Amino acid sequence: MARIKLWYLHCYHSEESAKQPIQPGDELELSINADAQRSTMRRNRMWSGRRWNLDLTLEFQTQAEISLRDLDNPRAGDPHDELGKFTISPGMTEGAFTFNGHGAAYELRWGPL
């Protein structure tokens, strides 16, 4: 069984501006599926320069798939934006991944417990 910790998500550039008058920045949804089972979903509002300390421990046998999206308003014609997804396998005990869909730039860092 692999055990790692997701340390943080850093925003280098948000998909939406922090200066928007109604809902500034990105409303993020971080989804984690460990061994094809949804195990965690977290939400947070982010914009350029912010860091989201996750401090999440993941345990999995074969893989953990992590995806990030910016939640928008589909009823108003603004669908959710998929910012990216990647898979961590048991041999990947430390690293970083950059989500860069729709012009955003978020870096997720993980490592050993």
Secondary structure, 3 states (H helix, E strand, C coil): CEEEEEEEEEEEECCCCCCCCCCCCEEEEEEEEECCEEEEEEEEEECCCCEEEEEEEEEECCCEEEEEEECCCHHHCCCCEEEEEEEECCCCCCEEEEECHHHCEEEEEEECC
